[in-house]
Amino acid sequence: EPIASRIEEFVKGANIGKIVVFMDKDKTVTLTSSLVDEEMLSILVNLAVRGIYVVIITGTNFDKTDPYIIKPIEEAMERVGQKDKLKFFRFYF
């Protein structure tokens, strides 16, 4: 079962404000050194909009993460008018 489906199923009906979702960047959020796909991006945005913290961990550096996941998340949050919810994302390198 795709990770995106499992994440959505897990948070359905959850007590919002008490959930932190931890994910590894490569092979979970994205393929190795690849752009986040639209399905996962939509899920990440929906989690943050619902007030769920999303922690993305990677063994790579900022320069190799920013264009593939950080910028797309920022742009998606702006498109849906929820840029203030970026506070629900944490990135660890």
C-alpha positions as protocol buffer text, in pm:
chain_id: "A"
residue {
  index: 1
  type: GLU
  ca { x: 0 y: 0 z: 0 }
}
residue {
  index: 2
  type: PRO
  ca { x: 143 y: 342 z: -90 }
}
residue {
  index: 3
  type: ILE
  ca { x: 272 y: 548 z: 202 }
}
residue {
  index: 4
  type: ALA
  ca { x: 43 y: 837 z: 106 }
}
residue {
  index: 5
  type: SER
  ca { x: -268 y: 622 z: 160 }
}
residue {
  index: 6
  type: ARG
  ca { x: -141 y: 493 z: 492 }
}
residue {
  index: 7
  type: ILE
  ca { x: -72 y: 847 z: 616 }
}
residue {
  index: 8
  type: GLU
  ca { x: -419 y: 967 z: 521 }
}
residue {
  index: 9
  type: GLU
  ca { x: -584 y: 665 z: 684 }
}
residue {
  index: 10
  type: PHE
  ca { x: -384 y: 712 z: 1004 }
}
residue {
  index: 11
  type: VAL
  ca { x: -486 y: 1073 z: 1060 }
}
residue {
  index: 12
  type: LYS
  ca { x: -854 y: 1035 z: 975 }
}
residue {
  index: 13
  type: GLY
  ca { x: -1056 y: 1125 z: 1281 }
}
residue {
  index: 14
  type: ALA
  ca { x: -745 y: 1177 z: 1491 }
}
residue {
  index: 15
  type: ASN
  ca { x: -734 y: 1421 z: 1779 }
}
residue {
  index: 16
  type: ILE
  ca { x: -583 y: 1718 z: 1596 }
}
residue {
  index: 17
  type: GLY
  ca { x: -317 y: 1907 z: 1785 }
}
residue {
  index: 18
  type: LYS
  ca { x: -169 y: 1590 z: 1927 }
}
residue {
  index: 19
  type: ILE
  ca { x: -23 y: 1442 z: 1612 }
}
residue {
  index: 20
  type: VAL
  ca { x: 329 y: 1469 z: 1477 }
}
residue {
  index: 21
  type: VAL
  ca { x: 406 y: 1276 z: 1160 }
}
residue {
  index: 22
  type: PHE
  ca { x: 774 y: 1193 z: 1107 }
}
residue {
  index: 23
  type: MET
  ca { x: 893 y: 1102 z: 758 }
}
residue {
  index: 24
  type: ASP
  ca { x: 1221 y: 1039 z: 586 }
}
residue {
  index: 25
  type: LYS
  ca { x: 1257 y: 1245 z: 269 }
}
residue {
  index: 26
  type: ASP
  ca { x: 1411 y: 991 z: 33 }
}
residue {
  index: 27
  type: LYS
  ca { x: 1193 y: 691 z: -52 }
}
residue {
  index: 28
  type: THR
  ca { x: 906 y: 812 z: 169 }
}
residue {
  index: 29
  type: VAL
  ca { x: 817 y: 1171 z: 79 }
}
residue {
  index: 30
  type: THR
  ca { x: 1003 y: 1159 z: -252 }
}
residue {
  index: 31
  type: LEU
  ca { x: 1201 y: 914 z: -456 }
}
residue {
  index: 32
  type: THR
  ca { x: 1573 y: 958 z: -393 }
}
residue {
  index: 33
  type: SER
  ca { x: 1674 y: 1312 z: -497 }
}
residue {
  index: 34
  type: SER
  ca { x: 1345 y: 1367 z: -679 }
}
residue {
  index: 35
  type: LEU
  ca { x: 1075 y: 1631 z: -679 }
}
residue {
  index: 36
  type: VAL
  ca { x: 783 y: 1565 z: -442 }
}
residue {
  index: 37
  type: ASP
  ca { x: 488 y: 1438 z: -649 }
}
residue {
  index: 38
  type: GLU
  ca { x: 147 y: 1610 z: -650 }
}
residue {
  index: 39
  type: GLU
  ca { x: -26 y: 1336 z: -450 }
}
residue {
  index: 40
  type: MET
  ca { x: 223 y: 1356 z: -163 }
}
residue {
  index: 41
  type: LEU
  ca { x: 233 y: 1735 z: -182 }
}
residue {
  index: 42
  type: SER
  ca { x: -145 y: 1746 z: -145 }
}
residue {
  index: 43
  type: ILE
  ca { x: -130 y: 1516 z: 158 }
}
residue {
  index: 44
  type: LEU
  ca { x: 145 y: 1723 z: 323 }
}
residue {
  index: 45
  type: VAL
  ca { x: -52 y: 2044 z: 268 }
}
residue {
  index: 46
  type: ASN
  ca { x: -371 y: 1886 z: 405 }
}
residue {
  index: 47
  type: LEU
  ca { x: -190 y: 1764 z: 717 }
}
residue {
  index: 48
  type: ALA
  ca { x: -52 y: 2111 z: 792 }
}
residue {
  index: 49
  type: VAL
  ca { x: -385 y: 2282 z: 719 }
}
residue {
  index: 50
  type: ARG
  ca { x: -543 y: 2049 z: 978 }
}
residue {
  index: 51
  type: GLY
  ca { x: -281 y: 2151 z: 1234 }
}
residue {
  index: 52
  type: ILE
  ca { x: -77 y: 1831 z: 1218 }
}
residue {
  index: 53
  type: TYR
  ca { x: 298 y: 1876 z: 1251 }
}
residue {
  index: 54
  type: VAL
  ca { x: 502 y: 1722 z: 971 }
}
residue {
  index: 55
  type: VAL
  ca { x: 868 y: 1649 z: 1044 }
}
residue {
  index: 56
  type: ILE
  ca { x: 1079 y: 1558 z: 742 }
}
residue {
  index: 57
  type: ILE
  ca { x: 1420 y: 1410 z: 811 }
}
residue {
  index: 58
  type: THR
  ca { x: 1696 y: 1367 z: 555 }
}
residue {
  index: 59
  type: GLY
  ca { x: 2059 y: 1271 z: 545 }
}
residue {
  index: 60
  type: THR
  ca { x: 2130 y: 1521 z: 270 }
}
residue {
  index: 61
  type: ASN
  ca { x: 2191 y: 1895 z: 295 }
}
residue {
  index: 62
  type: PHE
  ca { x: 1965 y: 2197 z: 253 }
}
residue {
  index: 63
  type: ASP
  ca { x: 2077 y: 2270 z: -104 }
}
residue {
  index: 64
  type: LYS
  ca { x: 1971 y: 1922 z: -217 }
}
residue {
  index: 65
  type: THR
  ca { x: 1640 y: 1939 z: -30 }
}
residue {
  index: 66
  type: ASP
  ca { x: 1514 y: 2291 z: -92 }
}
residue {
  index: 67
  type: PRO
  ca { x: 1422 y: 2263 z: -463 }
}
residue {
  index: 68
  type: TYR
  ca { x: 1271 y: 1914 z: -429 }
}
residue {
  index: 69
  type: ILE
  ca { x: 1048 y: 1955 z: -128 }
}
residue {
  index: 70
  type: ILE
  ca { x: 1079 y: 2280 z: 68 }
}
residue {
  index: 71
  type: LYS
  ca { x: 1005 y: 2521 z: -219 }
}
residue {
  index: 72
  type: PRO
  ca { x: 719 y: 2307 z: -356 }
}
residue {
  index: 73
  type: ILE
  ca { x: 559 y: 2296 z: -9 }
}
residue {
  index: 74
  type: GLU
  ca { x: 594 y: 2674 z: 31 }
}
residue {
  index: 75
  type: GLU
  ca { x: 440 y: 2731 z: -313 }
}
residue {
  index: 76
  type: ALA
  ca { x: 154 y: 2487 z: -250 }
}
residue {
  index: 77
  type: MET
  ca { x: 71 y: 2646 z: 85 }
}
residue {
  index: 78
  type: GLU
  ca { x: 66 y: 2987 z: -80 }
}
residue {
  index: 79
  type: ARG
  ca { x: -164 y: 2860 z: -360 }
}
residue {
  index: 80
  type: VAL
  ca { x: -422 y: 2743 z: -106 }
}
residue {
  index: 81
  type: GLY
  ca { x: -392 y: 3063 z: 99 }
}
residue {
  index: 82
  type: GLN
  ca { x: -244 y: 2884 z: 400 }
}
residue {
  index: 83
  type: LYS
  ca { x: 110 y: 3019 z: 413 }
}
residue {
  index: 84
  type: ASP
  ca { x: 64 y: 3086 z: 786 }
}
residue {
  index: 85
  type: LYS
  ca { x: 43 y: 2707 z: 836 }
}
residue {
  index: 86
  type: LEU
  ca { x: 404 y: 2658 z: 722 }
}
residue {
  index: 87
  type: LYS
  ca { x: 481 y: 2661 z: 1095 }
}
residue {
  index: 88
  type: PHE
  ca { x: 361 y: 2300 z: 1104 }
}
residue {
  index: 89
  type: PHE
  ca { x: 657 y: 2183 z: 895 }
}
residue {
  index: 90
  type: ARG
  ca { x: 999 y: 2099 z: 1037 }
}
residue {
  index: 91
  type: PHE
  ca { x: 1299 y: 1988 z: 833 }
}
residue {
  index: 92
  type: TYR
  ca { x: 1605 y: 1819 z: 984 }
}
residue {
  index: 93
  type: PHE
  ca { x: 1924 y: 1769 z: 784 }
}
